[in-house]
Amino acid sequence: MGRIIADLHVHSGYSRATSKDMTVRTMAEWARRKGISLLGTGDFTHPAHLEDLTRDLRPQGNGLYSVEGIPEVSFMLTAEVSSIYSFGGRVRKVHNLIYAPDLGVVRKINMVLGGMGNIVSDGRPILGLSAKDLIKIVLDISNDCLFVPAHVWTPWFSVFGSKSGFDSLEECFQEYAKEVYAIETGLSSDPAMNWRISGLDRLTLLSNSDAHSPSKLGREANVFDCSMDYYEIMDVIKTKDKSRFLCTIEFFPEEGKYHFDGHRECGISFTPDDTEKHKGICPVCLRGLTVGVMNRVSELADRAEGYIPTDAIGVKHAVPLQEIIASVFGAGVNTKKVRNEYDRITAVYSEFEALLDISAGQLQEVCDERVARGVLRVRAGALEIIPGYDGVFGKVSMR
């Protein structure tokens, strides 16, 4: 037993717009630096990535795997599938995550999905398969798999998305809705927003990075207190066990790139009230606005803001350490100055230790005084954020 920080939604170098550095070895090296002890492999549906996983991973005998030489980091077999199909007179675009207990199960899933569409062109395959049919296929192959709707509020590609989603899990998955035990809240929402919807009460809320490059690992994560064992972690998620699921680590949702409504091309960022005043139309180009997560949550909510369910899992908000350093230095995240400071801190403490655990005095011993103040301001929630909209990330300021 012990604290497990888990990021269970990532992508490999075989996915579009993803760094070629997203190999399991490089991910494991970054995870160790960040203090992440469990990572998803991402993209097990891609044949080339599956070959890499088969070659590079060693089974631990508990449904999880590791890379030789980095025993501190375990891997869970994961994939994301994009379903694009017609239902109820509309085109639906829903992304779902699949967690699997071993490579044998993965090969069976790939064999079936490969016969239904192209799983070679992208690490996140696009299939003309309904979300309901996909969950049926996966669970018929192995009931030890876990099926999780991904980033459920994203406007374009999610189960509740304003552009192509549904109003409930029951509408999307029908009789298989009862087989959905968890949802992924995504970067633009946090648990408090999801607590406003009573229909989600039975579900476990997961948070993951959806990382496309190693430095983005852990920008959201889950904290478990249990054995490093696939089957126990599945049980924790399915039973929503507060004694073993300690908390999620969250983006401030305003920082997500779909929090507000808006139109990126015209530089229009609107609150839900602004959108209502303009009848959903961009005042610059007169086309429809992209309705974001805050608005969509409010549309489906049946509770006021601030409601907290009695069985709610804990929540901690954080800003990635490199972003804090960049903000206080007034420099780009990828600049040498920021990298050097990040390297200096993480040579002594993991990123999550620096963000969440160590004292103010310990922070000041290992980093620039401005960075220490920035970390403490984030812990206190004392920061300014310009909300993201229509694919534009929010801007955090601690200066």
N, C-alpha and C positions, 0 to 999 in steps of 0.2 A: 504494500500500500504506500501511497505517496502522491504528491502533487504531479499531475500530468497536464501540461499545457499542449493542447491539440489543435492543429490547423488541418481540417479535413476536406478542404476544397482548394486545389491548386491545379495548374496546367503544366504540361510538358512542352519541350521545344517543338513538338509536332502540331501544336495548336497555332492558329493564326494569331499574328501580332504578339507572339510570345518569344522571350529570349531563348536562344539556343543553349544558354547556361542552365536551363531547367532540366537537368539530369538528376537522378536520385542522389548521386554522390555530392554534387555541388549543393543541392538542396539540404542534404544532411549536414554539410559543413556550415552553411548559414544558419540552419536550425539550432545547432549546438551553440553558435555565437549568440543567438537571440534568446536561448533558454526554452526552445520548443522541444518537447520530448516525443511527440507523435505527429507525423505528417501523413497526409494523403499522397498517394503516388500520382494522382491525376491520370486521365487519358488511357486507362487500361484497354479501352476499346480499339485503340490504334495498333495495328499489327506490329509496326516497327518498335513502338514504345513497349509493347508487351514482350518483344524479343529482348529489349534492353532490361526490362524488369526481371525476366527469367534468368538473364545472365548475371545481373548485378546484385540482386537481392538474395538474402539467405533466410529461409524460414526459421522463426523462433519457436515453433511448436505451439503457439497460442493464437493462431490466426493472423499474426503480424509478422513483419519481415524487417531486416536490417541490412545495412551496407557494411561490408567487411572493413574493420578498422574504426568504425564510428558506432560503438554499441550503445551510446547514450541516446541515440535517435532511432525510434521505431517507425515503420511505415505500415499504413493500412491501404489496401487495394481500393482505389476510388476512380470514378469516371463521371463525366457530365455528358448528358445526351440532350440534344435539341430536337423537340418534336414540333413540326409545322404541319398543320392539318386543318380541315374544315369541320366545324361543329356548330350547330345552331345558327346556320346562315352566316357565320363569320370565320375568317381565318384565325386560327389560334397558334400562338408561338410560346411554347412552355419548355423551360429547361429543368431537368431533374438530375439529382445526384444518385449514384448507385455505389454502395459499399459492399464489398464481397470478402468472404472469409479465406479464400485460397485461390491459387492460380488455376486449379482444375475447374472451379466454378466460373472463373473469368473466361476461360477458353470456351466453355459451353455457351455463355452469354454472347460472346463474340461470334460464335458460329451461327447462332440464330439471327442476331442483328445483321451480320454480314450477308445473310440471304435475303434481307429485306431492304437493303440500301447500301450506300457507299460509306464504309467506315474507314476508308484509307486516306481520303483527301484532307481530313482535318482531325486533330486530336479530340475535338468536341464534335462528333458526327451529327449531321442534320438528317433526320429521318422523317418520312411522311407517315408516321406512326402516332396514334393518339397516346396521350399520357396514360390513359386507362389501359390500353393494350400493352404499353411498355411495362407498367408495374406488374401486370399479369404474367408477362413473359419472364421477367426477372424472378418473381416469387415462385413461379412454377419450376424454375431451374433449381432454386435453393431458397428455402424459407429462412435461412441464416443471413441472407442479404438484407440490407436496410435501404429503403427507397425514400429520398428526401427531396421535396420540391426546392429548387435553388433560388436564391435571392428573390423572394416571392413577390416583392413589390416593384421590381424594375419595370418601367413602362412597356418595353418592347418584347421582352422574352421571359415571362414568368407567369405563374399560375394566377396571380391577382393583378397583373400589369394592366395599366389603363388602356393600352393600345390593343392588346390581343389576349387578355386573360379572362378569368371567370370571377364570379362573386363569392364562390365558396369552393371548398375542396370537394364537397358532395357533387356539385355540378360538374366538376372536372373529372373526378375519378369514379363517380357513381358508387357501385357496390364495393369498390376497392378503397374508398376513402378511409374505411376503418383500418386498413393496412398501412396508413401513413401515420407515423408516430411522432414525427418531428418536421419542422420546416426551418429553412435558413433565412434569417431576417434580412441579410444583405447590408451593404455599407450605408445606404441612405435611410435605413430605419434602425431603431434600436428596440429592445424588449418593451420599454414603456409605451411605445407607439402601438405595438401589437397587443398589449394588455387591454387596449380599448375595445377589442373585438371578442365578445364572449364565445363565439364559435371556435376560437383558437385555444380556449382554456386547457383542453386536454392535451395539447401538443407541447413537446419540448422545443424550445427555441435555441437553435444552433447559430453560431457566428464563426465565419471562416474568412480567409483573406481573398480567395479567388485570384491568387497571385499569378502574374504572368512573367515575373522576374524574381530572382532570389531575394533581393533586398525588400520586396513587398511581403514576404512571408510573415505571418503573424500580425498583420495590421488589424485583423480580428481573429479571435481564438476562443477556445473553450477550456475551462479548468476543471479537471476531474480529480477526485481523491479515491482511487481504486487501483486494482492490479493492472499492470500493463498486459491486457488480455483482450482480444477482439470481442469475445463472447460476453465478458463482463461489461465492457464499454457499451456494447449493444443493449445490454440489460439496463444499464444506467439511463441510456437515452430513451428506451421504450417505456420505462417505468417512471421517468421524470423524477428521479430519486435525489432530493435536495441534500441528503447526507453524503452522496458521492459525486454529485454535480455541483461544484462549489459556486461557479459564476461563469459568465461570459465576459470577454474583454472586447470592448466596442470602440469603433470610430465614434466621435461625436457625429450624429446622423446628418447634421448640417454640412459636414465635410463631404458627404457622398455626392456623387455627380448627378443624382436625380432627385434631390430632396425637394427643391422648389419646382414650380412650373416654369416654362419659359420657351424661348426660341434662340438657340445658340447662334445661328447665322445673323440674327438681328440684334444680339446682345440684350435680349429681353429676359429678365428674371422677375417672376411674379409670385407673391403669396397666393394662397387659394382665394382670398377675398379679391385681390387684384384680377385674378383670372375670371371670377364671377362678374365683376364690373365690366370686363371687356368681352363677356360672353364666349370665352375660350378662344378668342381670335387675337393673333399678334397684331398690335397697332402699327407696326412698320410695314410688313408684307401682306397683311390681311389673310394669312393662312392660319390653320389651327395650331394652337400651342401644344407642346408636349406636357401633358398633365403628370406631375411628379408624385413622389411617394407620400409626402405630407398630405396632399390633397386627396389622393386615393384612399389612404388610411381613414381620413375624416369621412369620406363618402360611405365606407363600410362600417364605421364604428357605431356601436350602440352603448358606449360608455363615455363619460367625460374624461378629459385629460387628467392625469394624476391618479387614476385608479390602479391599485396594486393587488393582484390576486393573492390569496393566502398561501398558495403553493409556488409562488414565483421564485425562480432561480435568481441568485444574486447577479449584480451587474457592476462592472468597473469600466469607466471610459478612459481612453488613453489616446495619445497622439504618437505616431512612430517617432523614435528618437532622432532619426535623421531629419525629420521635418521640424522638430523642436530646435535642433542645432541650426538648421538653415534659417529659420525664422529669426532667432536672436542674433545671428551673424549678418542677416540681410544678404544671404548668398544663396545660390542654387543648390538644390539637394545633391546634385552630382558633382559639385565642385571639390577640388582637392582639399580646401580648408575644412569643409564639412566632413569629408571622408576621414581626414586625419583625426579630427576630434572624436568621431564615432569609433574609429579604431582604438584610440587611446582609452576610451571608457570601456569598450567591450573586451579589451585585453585583461581587465580586472573583474568586471561584473558582466553577466549576460544583459542583453537589452531589457528583458522583462524585470530582472532584478533592479536595474536602474530606474525603470519607469514606475514600478509598483512597490518595491520592497525596502530598499536600503534607506537609511536615515538621511536627513539633510546634511549632517556632518560628513557622512561617507560620500555623498554626492560631491560635496565641495572638495574633498580630498582627491577626486579622480577627474574632475572636469572643470572647464571654464566656469567662473562664477555666474555668468549670464545664463549658461546652459542649466546649471543647478537651479537657478531661480525659475527658469522656464519649465523644468520638470515639476517643480513644486506648484507652479501656477496651474499646470494641467491637472495635477492631482486634486487641486481645489476647485477645478472647473472655471478658473478665472482667466478666460481667454476670449478673444474676439474671433468670430467666424462669419465670413460672407458666404451664405449658403450656395451650394452647387445647384445646377439646373441643366436639363437637356444635354447631358454628356460632359458638362464642365464641372470639375471638382471644386468644392468649396475652398476658400482660402482662410487659413488659420494664422492669426497674428498673436505673438506674445511679446512684442517689442514695446 
